[in-house]
Amino acid sequence: MPDSAIQTMNLPLPLSRAAKHADEQPISELIKMALDDPALISLAAGLVDFETLPAEILAPITQAILSDPASAKTALQYGTTEGFAGFRQQLYEHLCAQDDAEPSSYPGSADDIVVTTGSQQLLNILAEVLLDADDIVIAGWPSYFVYTSTLTAYGATIRSVDLDEQGMVPQKLDRLLKGLSAAGQLHRVKMLYVVSYHQNPTGITLTTERRQQLLDIVKHYSQLAGHRIVLLEDAAYRELTYQGEAPPSIKSMDEDNQYVALCQTFSKPFCPGLKTGYGLLPNDLVEAVKLSKGGRDFGSSNFNQHLISRAISSGAFAKHVEVLKQAYAEKIQATLDALQEHFADLDGVSWTQPTGGLYVWLTLPEAIDTSRPGPLFGHAIKQGILFVPGVYCYPKDPTRKPPRNTIRLAVGVPNPEQIRKGIARLATAVKQVLG
Ligand SMILES: Cc1ncc(COP(=O)(O)O)c(C=O)c1O
């Protein structure tokens, strides 16, 4: 029997290795700063536009589901781990339509779709089921940092490949893999992570030609590695293409449904509050993902799936995407115009020209340190403008040091007027630092 009078000491909590490796998301602090000071214009948070959240679409759909006893009983009960069959069929057809393909000629089937609690959950599960500690994941430099820090928390080593305005550079990917192969390290490479449309944080879209090249490289080195290297295509911003045609997904090029795990979400093109994402996966990966998801939550919100399913079948979802595209296109244009107005005359400044999504990536002269402790951040706060220091967006690649002169501008929340003001304030802060 334990002695109830035993003296207890302050013992440490035995956190797992993954928990100890998990970095606090620096962006949380920035969001708190913006909330604490409403006068601050925030170009930091990756939230979506408040004004276009689809309340008017969802109110009657909710009412319709709940007022019919049969549909209410179905939607309010647990669903299946992978998501309900009718919804997965709709999602499969949605992917086919986006790629302008007939289901008969498209990779996989509705059985290869898994619905998850946001695409973030699927990304996380894929890390869990594919990676052992010390495995290597290759990601863009920079990348979607919430996920790359998850990968690091799982113990993976991240090696990075530069992007240019056409996306990840295939020759550099090839060179990295060649080097890893020569060093006998190819067996550790499990995954290539690519945000293929309007990447977070740069806004850059991978060109069609490069999509095929990346897939070919992955297939080539998979043969040498003796296992499939999974190309994780994160297409979170795919539907938010405002200019020109969105290129076909890399998934559509994966004819035998072997290599590409495509992840999409309703958070960006509909609303994040429903936290519903999905993936089209190689069939053997579906089984592993379902097992893991079964252990986590045995299925994402069934009710939310029914809401979205009705929004798709009524055509309301497609119409809403058009509304969003219009609203965000104005914001991106306001950002690009304001950057042109306030930064064009500064040497060593450049920015990306996104054709969709929520982000613009700004590169300042090397002498300007945009990081949290650097001089610009403080000047910017005094001017009333908040941004994400680009240094947060680079994965922890043990072989490289991130540049400190970049900024991620997120335009989801502020309106065009606030964006114009915010960029003008940022320019004032930059000029103050330059003296
Ligand atoms: C590139 C990218 N992928 C995935 C996600 C996850 O979004 P959700 O889990 O809401 O689908 C985000 C969220 O910002 C993102 O930027």
PDBQT file of the ligand as one rigid body, heavy atoms in Angstrom, charges set to zero:
ROOT
HETATM    1  C1  LIG A 501      -0.998  24.559 -46.933  1.00  0.00    +0.000 C 
HETATM    2  C2  LIG A 501      -1.998  24.191 -45.890  1.00  0.00    +0.000 A 
HETATM    3  N1  LIG A 501      -2.345  22.917 -45.764  1.00  0.00    +0.000 NA
HETATM    4  C3  LIG A 501      -3.232  22.513 -44.852  1.00  0.00    +0.000 A 
HETATM    5  C4  LIG A 501      -3.835  23.407 -43.992  1.00  0.00    +0.000 A 
HETATM    6  C5  LIG A 501      -4.792  22.871 -42.965  1.00  0.00    +0.000 C 
HETATM    7  O1  LIG A 501      -6.066  23.384 -43.047  1.00  0.00    +0.000 OA
HETATM    8  P1  LIG A 501      -7.353  22.576 -42.548  1.00  0.00    +0.000 P 
HETATM    9  O2  LIG A 501      -6.896  21.576 -41.515  1.00  0.00    +0.000 OA
HETATM   10  O3  LIG A 501      -8.237  23.593 -41.962  1.00  0.00    +0.000 OA
HETATM   11  O4  LIG A 501      -7.900  21.870 -43.737  1.00  0.00    +0.000 OA
HETATM   12  C6  LIG A 501      -3.501  24.764 -44.078  1.00  0.00    +0.000 A 
HETATM   13  C7  LIG A 501      -4.100  25.756 -43.153  1.00  0.00    +0.000 C 
HETATM   14  O5  LIG A 501      -3.807  26.910 -43.153  1.00  0.00    +0.000 OA
HETATM   15  C8  LIG A 501      -2.556  25.165 -45.057  1.00  0.00    +0.000 A 
HETATM   16  O6  LIG A 501      -2.185  26.444 -45.197  1.00  0.00    +0.000 OA
ENDROOT
TORSDOF 0
